[in-house]
């Protein structure tokens, strides 16, 4: 790929700076150019479990890699500890890349880290990534919007807040009448779909589950609001997965005869 002369220069990665970047949904070809540049130039990479190994393989062999995510049911590191790692490494003069799945500012605690860096007086840069909710839908042939179905789309987190209270008012969201793209959907799927139905969403509303979007494990399970939780269970859907609920989920069938597979 040859870039034109007036193509914007990729910035220097100064030592002592932290770059908070999104790695996209998985496939390394979905990295932004800035994220690729960051991965190739960082000397410390602090990454989540959702950052695809194929992305990490692009890093310099000598780069320090620090895993900061959930693994094998063990408790995830405290946000405070991650902040401390970022700040300490930056103060030690390293080029620190904080790499998160998808986009760092979509259900990724990216803002918290940026705020901690700000408080510590550490310079940082934000590099957006392709968020998995939109990528998973698109790769499955589901548009986030289409003119005939919706003029808005809700991105919502399905997991409960740590205090045990549900994070979103699902009945109220159902009343908005717009499609919902659910991140971290699996643990509470039965409760969420029941609440959406109580809120007035039709039981035959199309739904789709997209697991492992843009990875070798990618698969799509089509369902409906009423059957979503049972279908997910029966099909053994596991994380990471995105659930799309709304008329947009039914639009993929019209594309499948011509849509070229991703892999
Ligand atoms: N910041 C991330 C979201 C982090 S929350 C982003 O913008 O995408 C983690 C959730 O993201 C997972 O529980 C899952 O719902 C979703 N996710 C991440 N990667 C995914 C993938 N490749 N396929 C499907 N869902 C994915």
Boltz pocket constraint, residues with backbone or C-beta under 6 A from the ligand:
constraints:
  - pocket:
      binder: B
      contacts: [[A, 24], [A, 25], [A, 26], [A, 50], [A, 100], [A, 101], [A, 102], [A, 103], [A, 104], [A, 105], [A, 106], [A, 107], [A, 108], [A, 130], [A, 131], [A, 132], [A, 133], [A, 136], [A, 182], [A, 183], [A, 184], [A, 185], [A, 210], [A, 211], [A, 212], [A, 213], [A, 214], [A, 215], [A, 239], [A, 240], [A, 241], [A, 242]]
      max_distance: 6.0
